Structures are given as C-alpha cells and as structure tokens.
C-alpha cells in the first residue's frame, strides 16, 4: 500500500512524505511539487500510518490553497476531508474562538470586522479622543495597530514601547479601538490570531485539549508566517511535536504583512532534532 500510494513521487518528495516523526522542515522552491508532497504526506499518515483525519491539522495561507488541498486529498482518501481541520490561520482561529473564546470573555457570536468596518470604527475613535485624521492618516494608524497585533503587543505594551509622538497617538487610538470593538462584540482579522494565542496562553486546559487532539500539524508557506502565527503553531505542537512546516526562505511575498523570516531560521532552534528535507 505504501509503495502504491507514493509511487508518483520522486525520491526527495517521497522522503519528505514519509518523514512523519517529530519536527520536519521541508524547503521547497518553485516547481518542486510542494503541494503534491503535502497532499501525499497527509494521505500517507491516514492510509499507511493509520492516523485518524480528526487528529490532523493542515494550515494554509489562502482559502484557494485550502480548497486545492481538500480537493486533492478527497481524490486520494475519499471521505477523509470532512473530519480533518484544513484551512487558513484565520478560519481555524475563528473556529477555536467560537468554541472556546468565552473562557477569555469573547462571546461566541462575535462578528468579524473587515477593512471598511475597521476604518469606520477608527474614524469614530479619532473623533472621540480628538485625533485629526489629516495630521495622522487613519490608514497609517490602522497599519500600525495591525503590526502591533502581529507582534503580540497589547495597547498597554505598545504604549510602554512608544518611541515618538506618532506612537503615542497610535497607542491612544489602539486603546480606544479595542474598547469600541468590544462594545460591538467584534474582532478584526488580527484579533482572530492574537486572541487565540491569548486563549491558549491563559487557559491551560483549553490548549491541552487541542495539543492532545492534533497529533500531526502541517503548515504551508511557512516563510510567510509572522510572530503571532508562529506562536500559535508552537503552542499547538507543544505536546506531540509532530510538526512539518513547508516553505522557501527565498520566496517570502508577505513582508508587508509582518512575515518574519526569523521563524524559518528559528524553527530548528525551537524544535531540536528537526529533520531537514530539500525538495
């Protein structure tokens, strides 16, 4: 069965697909068959190793990538996808917060604010605390708040580390913005990630449940992860340590989203005994 399942892979791809114990770093350049390896690796875990789909987590960067992975898996292992957790960081975190967010005061019927909603809220915040949007453009403030959240900085932490007057303005706006989000029972996209990390850090029983459930974790486009995303996967992989990350350090396209290439470089340090596979 093993031979049949992986027969279409080349030797390097096959080795990566069969590397299932402990932490694995797969370096995959363009055209190296990265998606194929991810798909076959998951299928191998289910069909050959006998891991239940319920216990596998696959994280992608886009909805399109998640759909493609599901479609390919459905062909290889029909019926398995419905029990697997496959999706983007944001979609997976939204699901976790709907289930368990009440443990840190997040109502499970929260709404997710998009960029337009955020802009309206920031306008209201600026009016309330007397910030002139002509002097301090709201897009710039929004970007600074988003970056702070991606670095896991609360309004208080941001205030402590403020370097100049603009930072002071951002800190005040950030604090008011958070108050208004709570009043609206809303989270923005950055909150989906940040609040999930806070949930896991502050509620040991909750993170323990997820750590025990997910025996195998895979992260695609790992070179594009930021600090909060890396913290999430580190927390989730803290028990079984069967985590495989796939990426190409030369292909980071999300630097504007605070992607941190140090995550790729730190992976082997944070997960001793990492097996490196180059496709």
SVG drawing of the C-alpha trace seen along z (x, -y; Angstrom):
<svg xmlns="http://www.w3.org/2000/svg" viewBox="-24 -68 43 70">
<polyline fill="none" stroke="black" stroke-width="0.4" points="0.0,0.0 2.9,-2.3 4.5,-1.7 1.3,-2.2 0.4,-5.4 3.7,-7.2 4.8,-5.8 4.3,-9.1 6.7,-11.0 10.4,-11.4 13.0,-10.2 13.3,-13.6 9.5,-14.1 9.0,-10.6 11.5,-11.0 9.7,-14.2 6.3,-12.5 7.5,-9.6 9.2,-11.8 6.4,-11.8 8.1,-11.6 8.9,-14.8 9.6,-18.2 10.2,-18.4 11.3,-21.4 10.7,-21.0 12.4,-23.6 10.6,-23.7 11.4,-26.1 9.1,-27.0 8.1,-23.9 9.4,-21.4 6.0,-19.8 5.3,-21.3 1.5,-20.9 1.9,-17.3 4.2,-16.4 1.8,-18.0 -1.1,-16.1 0.6,-12.8 2.1,-13.2 -1.3,-13.7 -2.7,-10.8 0.2,-8.6 -0.5,-9.5 -4.1,-8.4 -3.8,-5.4 -0.5,-3.9 0.2,-5.0 -3.5,-4.9 -3.8,-8.4 -7.4,-9.5 -8.2,-12.5 -9.7,-14.1 -6.2,-14.3 -4.6,-16.1 -4.3,-19.9 -3.2,-21.5 -2.8,-25.2 -2.7,-27.2 -2.3,-30.9 -5.2,-31.3 -8.7,-29.9 -7.7,-28.9 -4.8,-26.8 -7.1,-25.2 -9.7,-24.3 -7.0,-22.8 -5.6,-20.7 -9.0,-19.4 -9.8,-18.5 -6.6,-16.6 -7.0,-14.8 -10.5,-13.8 -9.3,-12.1 -6.5,-10.2 -8.5,-9.4 -12.3,-9.8 -14.4,-10.9 -11.4,-11.9 -11.6,-15.7 -14.8,-16.3 -13.1,-15.1 -9.8,-16.9 -9.0,-20.5 -7.9,-22.2 -8.0,-25.9 -6.3,-29.3 -4.9,-30.6 -7.8,-33.0 -10.5,-30.4 -9.1,-27.9 -8.7,-30.5 -12.2,-31.8 -13.5,-28.3 -11.4,-27.9 -12.7,-31.2 -16.3,-30.3 -15.9,-27.1 -13.7,-28.3 -13.4,-32.1 -15.8,-32.6 -13.0,-31.3 -11.3,-34.8 -14.5,-36.8 -15.2,-36.5 -18.9,-36.0 -19.2,-33.1 -21.5,-35.0 -18.9,-37.7 -18.8,-39.4 -15.6,-39.8 -14.9,-43.4 -13.4,-43.8 -11.3,-46.7 -14.3,-49.0 -15.7,-48.3 -12.4,-49.0 -12.0,-52.3 -15.4,-53.5 -14.5,-52.5 -11.2,-54.3 -13.0,-57.4 -15.2,-57.2 -12.3,-56.6 -10.4,-59.6 -13.5,-61.9 -13.9,-60.6 -10.3,-61.3 -9.7,-64.3 -7.2,-63.0 -7.0,-64.9 -7.1,-62.3 -5.4,-65.0 -2.4,-65.1 -2.4,-61.4 -3.8,-59.4 -6.2,-56.6 -4.6,-54.1 -1.2,-54.7 -2.7,-54.2 -4.6,-51.1 -1.4,-49.6 0.5,-50.4 -2.2,-48.7 -2.2,-45.7 1.5,-45.4 1.4,-45.7 -1.1,-42.8 1.0,-40.7 3.8,-41.2 1.5,-40.3 1.6,-43.8 -1.5,-44.8 -2.4,-48.6 -0.6,-48.8 2.6,-47.1 2.5,-49.4 2.2,-52.4 5.2,-51.3 7.3,-50.9 6.2,-54.2 9.2,-55.9 7.7,-59.1 4.6,-61.3 3.1,-59.3 3.4,-56.1 1.7,-57.9 -1.2,-58.8 -1.3,-55.1 -1.3,-53.9 -4.3,-56.1 -6.2,-55.1 -5.4,-51.4 -6.8,-51.5 -10.0,-53.2 -10.3,-51.0 -10.2,-47.9 -12.9,-49.3 -15.1,-50.0 -14.5,-46.5 -15.7,-45.0 -18.7,-47.3 -19.6,-46.0 -19.0,-42.3 -16.5,-42.4 -13.0,-41.2 -10.8,-42.3 -8.8,-39.8 -5.6,-40.3 -7.7,-39.6 -8.6,-36.2 -5.0,-35.2 -3.9,-37.3 -6.9,-36.3 -6.4,-32.6 -2.8,-32.9 -4.0,-34.7 -6.7,-32.0 -4.0,-29.3 -1.6,-31.1 -4.2,-31.9 -6.2,-28.7 -4.0,-25.7 -7.0,-23.2 -8.0,-24.6 -4.6,-24.4 -4.1,-20.9 -7.2,-19.7 -6.0,-21.0 -2.4,-19.8 -3.7,-16.3 -6.1,-16.2 -3.7,-17.3 -1.1,-14.5 0.2,-15.9 0.4,-19.5 1.4,-20.8 2.0,-24.5 2.3,-25.6 4.1,-28.8 5.9,-28.9 8.2,-31.6 5.2,-34.0 4.2,-33.5 4.5,-36.4 5.3,-36.2 1.7,-35.5 1.2,-32.8 4.4,-31.1 3.5,-31.3 0.2,-29.6 1.8,-26.6 4.4,-26.3 1.7,-26.2 -0.3,-23.6 2.7,-21.4 3.9,-21.6 2.8,-18.1 3.3,-15.6 5.9,-17.8 4.9,-16.2 5.0,-19.4 6.0,-19.8 6.5,-23.2 6.9,-23.8 8.4,-26.9 11.0,-28.6 13.0,-31.3 13.7,-33.0 10.1,-33.4 8.6,-35.5 6.0,-37.6 4.2,-38.8 6.9,-41.0 4.2,-43.8 2.1,-41.6 4.9,-41.4 6.1,-37.9 9.2,-37.1 11.9,-35.1 13.4,-34.5 10.6,-32.0 12.2,-29.7 15.7,-30.3 14.5,-29.7 12.5,-26.6 15.4,-24.2 16.4,-26.0 12.9,-25.9 12.3,-22.3 15.6,-20.4 16.0,-17.3 14.3,-18.8 14.7,-16.8 15.5,-18.9 14.3,-17.9 15.0,-19.8 12.8,-19.1"/>
</svg>
